[in-house]
Amino acid sequence: MTAIRGARERARSEITAAIKDEARRQLAAEGAAKLSLRAVARELGMASSALYRYFPSRDDLLTALIVDAYNAVGEAAEAARDAVTGPDTKRPVARWSAVCAAVRTWALAHPHEYALIYGSPVPGYTAPRTTTGPASRVGLALIGVVRDAYAAGALKEPAESLPDAVVGDAFTLGAELGVELPGVVLTRLVGAWAQLFGLVSFEVFGQFNGVIAARTEFFEQAVHQLARSVGLAAPR
């Protein structure tokens, strides 16, 4: 009975993977708004009723693809951060830069999946709370770099006064994440997170065409500026 159950689970896993692979192909060809369970089933030679046993609706399939994409870019960011070694004085900026570079590399290699999670909202689709954790992974990777630098005394807190409402939001965020950092640092981190994806989105979606030629160098410089904005600085 265990062997039969294991074979069924493997078969289900393989079919699920095939469905998602075909859905990704359709994302690339038609865009998320035109994703259709019937079209996916047709291309796989499945009856629509059979596919519904794996994904009851288009939104369920979209959610699975979104979670996969967030986890993929999150895993790339975390692996890049953890791969950095070297002198402690240089490590925070190097880790920060590695996370940012990994996000850009993944996005350029997977533009359609990137568009699914950071492009225009899909009409009629509302992401469930199950996407929140995966969506936070890159932000948490950046926060982890700054938190480690702060614990090691290697973070220079920005000298800036903030409106009370902004400080309140920062401390609420810190409490939710279980992160103890100064309010100004948390606020700058949120801004840096948004600016990172702004830079990547401009490149992926073509806004830099005819504007920036040296894109890698431009990105690296911008990333270092973001590192300084949150209190990380390479030694002289």
C-alpha positions as protocol buffer text, in pm:
chain_id: "A"
residue {
  index: 1
  type: MET
  ca { x: 0 y: 0 z: 0 }
}
residue {
  index: 2
  type: THR
  ca { x: 287 y: 239 z: 81 }
}
residue {
  index: 3
  type: ALA
  ca { x: 446 y: 174 z: -259 }
}
residue {
  index: 4
  type: ILE
  ca { x: 116 y: 241 z: -435 }
}
residue {
  index: 5
  type: ARG
  ca { x: 66 y: 563 z: -239 }
}
residue {
  index: 6
  type: GLY
  ca { x: 420 y: 671 z: -322 }
}
residue {
  index: 7
  type: ALA
  ca { x: 368 y: 605 z: -692 }
}
residue {
  index: 8
  type: ARG
  ca { x: 46 y: 806 z: -689 }
}
residue {
  index: 9
  type: GLU
  ca { x: 217 y: 1096 z: -514 }
}
residue {
  index: 10
  type: ARG
  ca { x: 501 y: 1093 z: -767 }
}
residue {
  index: 11
  type: ALA
  ca { x: 256 y: 1085 z: -1055 }
}
residue {
  index: 12
  type: ARG
  ca { x: 59 y: 1374 z: -907 }
}
residue {
  index: 13
  type: SER
  ca { x: 378 y: 1573 z: -854 }
}
residue {
  index: 14
  type: GLU
  ca { x: 486 y: 1514 z: -1215 }
}
residue {
  index: 15
  type: ILE
  ca { x: 147 y: 1614 z: -1355 }
}
residue {
  index: 16
  type: THR
  ca { x: 136 y: 1924 z: -1134 }
}
residue {
  index: 17
  type: ALA
  ca { x: 482 y: 2023 z: -1259 }
}
residue {
  index: 18
  type: ALA
  ca { x: 374 y: 1970 z: -1621 }
}
residue {
  index: 19
  type: ILE
  ca { x: 65 y: 2185 z: -1570 }
}
residue {
  index: 20
  type: LYS
  ca { x: 271 y: 2468 z: -1422 }
}
residue {
  index: 21
  type: ASP
  ca { x: 534 y: 2441 z: -1698 }
}
residue {
  index: 22
  type: GLU
  ca { x: 266 y: 2473 z: -1965 }
}
residue {
  index: 23
  type: ALA
  ca { x: 107 y: 2762 z: -1776 }
}
residue {
  index: 24
  type: ARG
  ca { x: 444 y: 2941 z: -1770 }
}
residue {
  index: 25
  type: ARG
  ca { x: 476 y: 2887 z: -2144 }
}
residue {
  index: 26
  type: GLN
  ca { x: 137 y: 3048 z: -2189 }
}
residue {
  index: 27
  type: LEU
  ca { x: 239 y: 3337 z: -1963 }
}
residue {
  index: 28
  type: ALA
  ca { x: 531 y: 3404 z: -2193 }
}
residue {
  index: 29
  type: ALA
  ca { x: 319 y: 3379 z: -2506 }
}
residue {
  index: 30
  type: GLU
  ca { x: -8 y: 3542 z: -2401 }
}
residue {
  index: 31
  type: GLY
  ca { x: 39 y: 3710 z: -2061 }
}
residue {
  index: 32
  type: ALA
  ca { x: -120 y: 3631 z: -1727 }
}
residue {
  index: 33
  type: ALA
  ca { x: -456 y: 3789 z: -1810 }
}
residue {
  index: 34
  type: LYS
  ca { x: -515 y: 3531 z: -2086 }
}
residue {
  index: 35
  type: LEU
  ca { x: -412 y: 3226 z: -1885 }
}
residue {
  index: 36
  type: SER
  ca { x: -678 y: 2958 z: -1934 }
}
residue {
  index: 37
  type: LEU
  ca { x: -717 y: 2622 z: -1764 }
}
residue {
  index: 38
  type: ARG
  ca { x: -890 y: 2487 z: -2073 }
}
residue {
  index: 39
  type: ALA
  ca { x: -601 y: 2595 z: -2294 }
}
residue {
  index: 40
  type: VAL
  ca { x: -348 y: 2437 z: -2055 }
}
residue {
  index: 41
  type: ALA
  ca { x: -548 y: 2113 z: -2049 }
}
residue {
  index: 42
  type: ARG
  ca { x: -575 y: 2111 z: -2427 }
}
residue {
  index: 43
  type: GLU
  ca { x: -201 y: 2152 z: -2477 }
}
residue {
  index: 44
  type: LEU
  ca { x: -131 y: 1870 z: -2231 }
}
residue {
  index: 45
  type: GLY
  ca { x: -389 y: 1641 z: -2385 }
}
residue {
  index: 46
  type: MET
  ca { x: -592 y: 1636 z: -2064 }
}
residue {
  index: 47
  type: ALA
  ca { x: -963 y: 1670 z: -2011 }
}
residue {
  index: 48
  type: SER
  ca { x: -1050 y: 1998 z: -1837 }
}
residue {
  index: 49
  type: SER
  ca { x: -1226 y: 1803 z: -1565 }
}
residue {
  index: 50
  type: ALA
  ca { x: -903 y: 1614 z: -1493 }
}
residue {
  index: 51
  type: LEU
  ca { x: -700 y: 1933 z: -1465 }
}
residue {
  index: 52
  type: TYR
  ca { x: -952 y: 2078 z: -1220 }
}
residue {
  index: 53
  type: ARG
  ca { x: -855 y: 1805 z: -976 }
}
residue {
  index: 54
  type: TYR
  ca { x: -512 y: 1969 z: -956 }
}
residue {
  index: 55
  type: PHE
  ca { x: -613 y: 2334 z: -982 }
}
residue {
  index: 56
  type: PRO
  ca { x: -985 y: 2402 z: -925 }
}
residue {
  index: 57
  type: SER
  ca { x: -968 y: 2748 z: -1084 }
}
residue {
  index: 58
  type: ARG
  ca { x: -746 y: 2979 z: -1284 }
}
residue {
  index: 59
  type: ASP
  ca { x: -678 y: 3176 z: -965 }
}
residue {
  index: 60
  type: ASP
  ca { x: -550 y: 2863 z: -790 }
}
residue {
  index: 61
  type: LEU
  ca { x: -308 y: 2803 z: -1075 }
}
residue {
  index: 62
  type: LEU
  ca { x: -201 y: 3169 z: -1078 }
}
residue {
  index: 63
  type: THR
  ca { x: -138 y: 3156 z: -703 }
}
residue {
  index: 64
  type: ALA
  ca { x: 81 y: 2848 z: -743 }
}
residue {
  index: 65
  type: LEU
  ca { x: 284 y: 3021 z: -1015 }
}
residue {
  index: 66
  type: ILE
  ca { x: 314 y: 3338 z: -806 }
}
residue {
  index: 67
  type: VAL
  ca { x: 432 y: 3148 z: -499 }
}
residue {
  index: 68
  type: ASP
  ca { x: 684 y: 2957 z: -710 }
}
residue {
  index: 69
  type: ALA
  ca { x: 819 y: 3280 z: -858 }
}
residue {
  index: 70
  type: TYR
  ca { x: 850 y: 3456 z: -524 }
}
residue {
  index: 71
  type: ASN
  ca { x: 1025 y: 3152 z: -376 }
}
residue {
  index: 72
  type: ALA
  ca { x: 1260 y: 3125 z: -672 }
}
residue {
  index: 73
  type: VAL
  ca { x: 1380 y: 3486 z: -651 }
}
residue {
  index: 74
  type: GLY
  ca { x: 1387 y: 3460 z: -271 }
}
residue {
  index: 75
  type: GLU
  ca { x: 1603 y: 3148 z: -282 }
}
residue {
  index: 76
  type: ALA
  ca { x: 1840 y: 3317 z: -528 }
}
residue {
  index: 77
  type: ALA
  ca { x: 1872 y: 3619 z: -299 }
}
residue {
  index: 78
  type: GLU
  ca { x: 1931 y: 3410 z: 13 }
}
residue {
  index: 79
  type: ALA
  ca { x: 2187 y: 3185 z: -157 }
}
residue {
  index: 80
  type: ALA
  ca { x: 2379 y: 3488 z: -286 }
}
residue {
  index: 81
  type: ARG
  ca { x: 2380 y: 3648 z: 59 }
}
residue {
  index: 82
  type: ASP
  ca { x: 2499 y: 3332 z: 231 }
}
residue {
  index: 83
  type: ALA
  ca { x: 2774 y: 3269 z: -25 }
}
residue {
  index: 84
  type: VAL
  ca { x: 2960 y: 3590 z: 61 }
}
residue {
  index: 85
  type: THR
  ca { x: 3271 y: 3542 z: 270 }
}
residue {
  index: 86
  type: GLY
  ca { x: 3562 y: 3769 z: 351 }
}
residue {
  index: 87
  type: PRO
  ca { x: 3675 y: 4027 z: 606 }
}
residue {
  index: 88
  type: ASP
  ca { x: 3401 y: 4137 z: 845 }
}
residue {
  index: 89
  type: THR
  ca { x: 3454 y: 4503 z: 759 }
}
residue {
  index: 90
  type: LYS
  ca { x: 3365 y: 4445 z: 395 }
}
residue {
  index: 91
  type: ARG
  ca { x: 3103 y: 4175 z: 431 }
}
residue {
  index: 92
  type: PRO
  ca { x: 2785 y: 4382 z: 493 }
}
residue {
  index: 93
  type: VAL
  ca { x: 2810 y: 4580 z: 168 }
}
residue {
  index: 94
  type: ALA
  ca { x: 2921 y: 4272 z: -24 }
}
residue {
  index: 95
  type: ARG
  ca { x: 2626 y: 4072 z: 107 }
}
residue {
  index: 96
  type: TRP
  ca { x: 2385 y: 4356 z: 29 }
}
residue {
  index: 97
  type: SER
  ca { x: 2521 y: 4386 z: -324 }
}
residue {
  index: 98
  type: ALA
  ca { x: 2505 y: 4010 z: -373 }
}
residue {
  index: 99
  type: VAL
  ca { x: 2136 y: 4000 z: -279 }
}
residue {
  index: 100
  type: CYS
  ca { x: 2053 y: 4285 z: -515 }
}
residue {
  index: 101
  type: ALA
  ca { x: 2256 y: 4136 z: -801 }
}
residue {
  index: 102
  type: ALA
  ca { x: 2085 y: 3799 z: -756 }
}
residue {
  index: 103
  type: VAL
  ca { x: 1743 y: 3963 z: -784 }
}
residue {
  index: 104
  type: ARG
  ca { x: 1844 y: 4137 z: -1107 }
}
residue {
  index: 105
  type: THR
  ca { x: 2000 y: 3822 z: -1254 }
}
residue {
  index: 106
  type: TRP
  ca { x: 1691 y: 3615 z: -1177 }
}
residue {
  index: 107
  type: ALA
  ca { x: 1457 y: 3878 z: -1318 }
}
residue {
  index: 108
  type: LEU
  ca { x: 1648 y: 3910 z: -1645 }
}
residue {
  index: 109
  type: ALA
  ca { x: 1653 y: 3531 z: -1681 }
}
residue {
  index: 110
  type: HIS
  ca { x: 1280 y: 3497 z: -1600 }
}
residue {
  index: 111
  type: PRO
  ca { x: 1114 y: 3815 z: -1731 }
}
residue {
  index: 112
  type: HIS
  ca { x: 765 y: 3667 z: -1764 }
}
residue {
  index: 113
  type: GLU
  ca { x: 765 y: 3525 z: -1412 }
}
residue {
  index: 114
  type: TYR
  ca { x: 902 y: 3856 z: -1286 }
}
residue {
  index: 115
  type: ALA
  ca { x: 621 y: 4037 z: -1467 }
}
residue {
  index: 116
  type: LEU
  ca { x: 369 y: 3807 z: -1300 }
}
residue {
  index: 117
  type: ILE
  ca { x: 477 y: 3915 z: -951 }
}
residue {
  index: 118
  type: TYR
  ca { x: 598 y: 4271 z: -1010 }
}
residue {
  index: 119
  type: GLY
  ca { x: 416 y: 4379 z: -1325 }
}
residue {
  index: 120
  type: SER
  ca { x: 61 y: 4495 z: -1379 }
}
residue {
  index: 121
  type: PRO
  ca { x: -204 y: 4328 z: -1160 }
}
residue {
  index: 122
  type: VAL
  ca { x: -396 y: 4046 z: -1328 }
}
residue {
  index: 123
  type: PRO
  ca { x: -757 y: 4161 z: -1385 }
}
residue {
  index: 124
  type: GLY
  ca { x: -999 y: 3985 z: -1154 }
}
residue {
  index: 125
  type: TYR
  ca { x: -728 y: 3822 z: -942 }
}
residue {
  index: 126
  type: THR
  ca { x: -666 y: 3893 z: -575 }
}
residue {
  index: 127
  type: ALA
  ca { x: -360 y: 3732 z: -419 }
}
residue {
  index: 128
  type: PRO
  ca { x: -435 y: 3530 z: -103 }
}
residue {
  index: 129
  type: ARG
  ca { x: -239 y: 3559 z: 219 }
}
residue {
  index: 130
  type: THR
  ca { x: -42 y: 3246 z: 129 }
}
residue {
  index: 131
  type: THR
  ca { x: 166 y: 3463 z: -104 }
}
residue {
  index: 132
  type: THR
  ca { x: 278 y: 3699 z: 173 }
}
residue {
  index: 133
  type: GLY
  ca { x: 555 y: 3482 z: 316 }
}
residue {
  index: 134
  type: PRO
  ca { x: 719 y: 3402 z: -18 }
}
residue {
  index: 135
  type: ALA
  ca { x: 684 y: 3766 z: -127 }
}
residue {
  index: 136
  type: SER
  ca { x: 877 y: 3878 z: 182 }
}
residue {
  index: 137
  type: ARG
  ca { x: 1187 y: 3667 z: 126 }
}
residue {
  index: 138
  type: VAL
  ca { x: 1396 y: 3921 z: -65 }
}
residue {
  index: 139
  type: GLY
  ca { x: 1304 y: 4196 z: 180 }
}
residue {
  index: 140
  type: LEU
  ca { x: 1393 y: 3973 z: 474 }
}
residue {
  index: 141
  type: ALA
  ca { x: 1726 y: 3888 z: 311 }
}
residue {
  index: 142
  type: LEU
  ca { x: 1810 y: 4259 z: 291 }
}
residue {
  index: 143
  type: ILE
  ca { x: 1687 y: 4318 z: 645 }
}
residue {
  index: 144
  type: GLY
  ca { x: 1901 y: 4029 z: 765 }
}
residue {
  index: 145
  type: VAL
  ca { x: 2214 y: 4189 z: 618 }
}
residue {
  index: 146
  type: VAL
  ca { x: 2142 y: 4517 z: 794 }
}
residue {
  index: 147
  type: ARG
  ca { x: 2041 y: 4350 z: 1120 }
}
residue {
  index: 148
  type: ASP
  ca { x: 2369 y: 4154 z: 1130 }
}
residue {
  index: 149
  type: ALA
  ca { x: 2567 y: 4470 z: 1061 }
}
residue {
  index: 150
  type: TYR
  ca { x: 2381 y: 4651 z: 1339 }
}
residue {
  index: 151
  type: ALA
  ca { x: 2448 y: 4370 z: 1586 }
}
residue {
  index: 152
  type: ALA
  ca { x: 2817 y: 4380 z: 1493 }
}
residue {
  index: 153
  type: GLY
  ca { x: 2838 y: 4758 z: 1540 }
}
residue {
  index: 154
  type: ALA
  ca { x: 2904 y: 4803 z: 1168 }
}
residue {
  index: 155
  type: LEU
  ca { x: 2596 y: 5012 z: 1088 }
}
residue {
  index: 156
  type: LYS
  ca { x: 2600 y: 5390 z: 1079 }
}
residue {
  index: 157
  type: GLU
  ca { x: 2251 y: 5507 z: 1168 }
}
residue {
  index: 158
  type: PRO
  ca { x: 2135 y: 5778 z: 926 }
}
residue {
  index: 159
  type: ALA
  ca { x: 2097 y: 6119 z: 1091 }
}
residue {
  index: 160
  type: GLU
  ca { x: 1741 y: 6202 z: 1001 }
}
residue {
  index: 161
  type: SER
  ca { x: 1423 y: 6307 z: 1180 }
}
residue {
  index: 162
  type: LEU
  ca { x: 1105 y: 6141 z: 1064 }
}
residue {
  index: 163
  type: PRO
  ca { x: 736 y: 6230 z: 1098 }
}
residue {
  index: 164
  type: ASP
  ca { x: 568 y: 6051 z: 1386 }
}
residue {
  index: 165
  type: ALA
  ca { x: 340 y: 5857 z: 1149 }
}
residue {
  index: 166
  type: VAL
  ca { x: 639 y: 5721 z: 958 }
}
residue {
  index: 167
  type: VAL
  ca { x: 816 y: 5623 z: 1278 }
}
residue {
  index: 168
  type: GLY
  ca { x: 502 y: 5446 z: 1394 }
}
residue {
  index: 169
  type: ASP
  ca { x: 479 y: 5249 z: 1072 }
}
residue {
  index: 170
  type: ALA
  ca { x: 847 y: 5155 z: 1101 }
}
residue {
  index: 171
  type: PHE
  ca { x: 815 y: 5024 z: 1454 }
}
residue {
  index: 172
  type: THR
  ca { x: 496 y: 4836 z: 1365 }
}
residue {
  index: 173
  type: LEU
  ca { x: 682 y: 4668 z: 1081 }
}
residue {
  index: 174
  type: GLY
  ca { x: 976 y: 4587 z: 1307 }
}
residue {
  index: 175
  type: ALA
  ca { x: 747 y: 4431 z: 1565 }
}
residue {
  index: 176
  type: GLU
  ca { x: 570 y: 4220 z: 1302 }
}
residue {
  index: 177
  type: LEU
  ca { x: 903 y: 4093 z: 1169 }
}
residue {
  index: 178
  type: GLY
  ca { x: 1063 y: 4052 z: 1509 }
}
residue {
  index: 179
  type: VAL
  ca { x: 1345 y: 4287 z: 1402 }
}
residue {
  index: 180
  type: GLU
  ca { x: 1502 y: 4536 z: 1641 }
}
residue {
  index: 181
  type: LEU
  ca { x: 1643 y: 4821 z: 1435 }
}
residue {
  index: 182
  type: PRO
  ca { x: 1617 y: 5200 z: 1469 }
}
residue {
  index: 183
  type: GLY
  ca { x: 1304 y: 5342 z: 1310 }
}
residue {
  index: 184
  type: VAL
  ca { x: 1497 y: 5549 z: 1058 }
}
residue {
  index: 185
  type: VAL
  ca { x: 1689 y: 5240 z: 944 }
}
residue {
  index: 186
  type: LEU
  ca { x: 1371 y: 5038 z: 899 }
}
residue {
  index: 187
  type: THR
  ca { x: 1216 y: 5323 z: 703 }
}
residue {
  index: 188
  type: ARG
  ca { x: 1520 y: 5352 z: 478 }
}
residue {
  index: 189
  type: LEU
  ca { x: 1514 y: 4973 z: 430 }
}
residue {
  index: 190
  type: VAL
  ca { x: 1157 y: 4981 z: 301 }
}
residue {
  index: 191
  type: GLY
  ca { x: 1255 y: 5258 z: 61 }
}
residue {
  index: 192
  type: ALA
  ca { x: 1563 y: 5068 z: -54 }
}
residue {
  index: 193
  type: TRP
  ca { x: 1357 y: 4753 z: -110 }
}
residue {
  index: 194
  type: ALA
  ca { x: 1114 y: 4948 z: -329 }
}
residue {
  index: 195
  type: GLN
  ca { x: 1394 y: 5122 z: -519 }
}
residue {
  index: 196
  type: LEU
  ca { x: 1571 y: 4791 z: -586 }
}
residue {
  index: 197
  type: PHE
  ca { x: 1264 y: 4655 z: -761 }
}
residue {
  index: 198
  type: GLY
  ca { x: 1214 y: 4987 z: -937 }
}
residue {
  index: 199
  type: LEU
  ca { x: 1562 y: 4958 z: -1087 }
}
residue {
  index: 200
  type: VAL
  ca { x: 1504 y: 4597 z: -1189 }
}
residue {
  index: 201
  type: SER
  ca { x: 1159 y: 4671 z: -1332 }
}
residue {
  index: 202
  type: PHE
  ca { x: 1290 y: 4960 z: -1543 }
}
residue {
  index: 203
  type: GLU
  ca { x: 1543 y: 4722 z: -1698 }
}
residue {
  index: 204
  type: VAL
  ca { x: 1312 y: 4423 z: -1741 }
}
residue {
  index: 205
  type: PHE
  ca { x: 1027 y: 4628 z: -1889 }
}
residue {
  index: 206
  type: GLY
  ca { x: 1248 y: 4831 z: -2124 }
}
residue {
  index: 207
  type: GLN
  ca { x: 1239 y: 5178 z: -1967 }
}
residue {
  index: 208
  type: PHE
  ca { x: 1619 y: 5197 z: -1983 }
}
residue {
  index: 209
  type: ASN
  ca { x: 1626 y: 5136 z: -2361 }
}
residue {
  index: 210
  type: GLY
  ca { x: 1802 y: 5425 z: -2525 }
}
residue {
  index: 211
  type: VAL
  ca { x: 1878 y: 5577 z: -2185 }
}
residue {
  index: 212
  type: ILE
  ca { x: 2127 y: 5355 z: -2000 }
}
residue {
  index: 213
  type: ALA
  ca { x: 2381 y: 5149 z: -2194 }
}
residue {
  index: 214
  type: ALA
  ca { x: 2617 y: 5045 z: -1912 }
}
residue {
  index: 215
  type: ARG
  ca { x: 2339 y: 4880 z: -1718 }
}
residue {
  index: 216
  type: THR
  ca { x: 2542 y: 4653 z: -1495 }
}
residue {
  index: 217
  type: GLU
  ca { x: 2769 y: 4937 z: -1388 }
}
residue {
  index: 218
  type: PHE
  ca { x: 2470 y: 5166 z: -1337 }
}
residue {
  index: 219
  type: PHE
  ca { x: 2294 y: 4903 z: -1128 }
}
residue {
  index: 220
  type: GLU
  ca { x: 2599 y: 4837 z: -913 }
}
residue {
  index: 221
  type: GLN
  ca { x: 2645 y: 5207 z: -842 }
}
residue {
  index: 222
  type: ALA
  ca { x: 2277 y: 5247 z: -752 }
}
residue {
  index: 223
  type: VAL
  ca { x: 2293 y: 4945 z: -522 }
}
residue {
  index: 224
  type: HIS
  ca { x: 2590 y: 5093 z: -336 }
}
residue {
  index: 225
  type: GLN
  ca { x: 2398 y: 5417 z: -293 }
}
residue {
  index: 226
  type: LEU
  ca { x: 2108 y: 5221 z: -145 }
}
residue {
  index: 227
  type: ALA
  ca { x: 2350 y: 5047 z: 92 }
}
residue {
  index: 228
  type: ARG
  ca { x: 2479 y: 5383 z: 213 }
}
residue {
  index: 229
  type: SER
  ca { x: 2124 y: 5511 z: 255 }
}
residue {
  index: 230
  type: VAL
  ca { x: 2048 y: 5241 z: 515 }
}
residue {
  index: 231
  type: GLY
  ca { x: 2377 y: 5290 z: 699 }
}
residue {
  index: 232
  type: LEU
  ca { x: 2606 y: 5039 z: 530 }
}
residue {
  index: 233
  type: ALA
  ca { x: 2932 y: 5175 z: 397 }
}
residue {
  index: 234
  type: ALA
  ca { x: 3236 y: 5011 z: 246 }
}
residue {
  index: 235
  type: PRO
  ca { x: 3558 y: 5090 z: 435 }
}
residue {
  index: 236
  type: ARG
  ca { x: 3793 y: 5346 z: 285 }
}
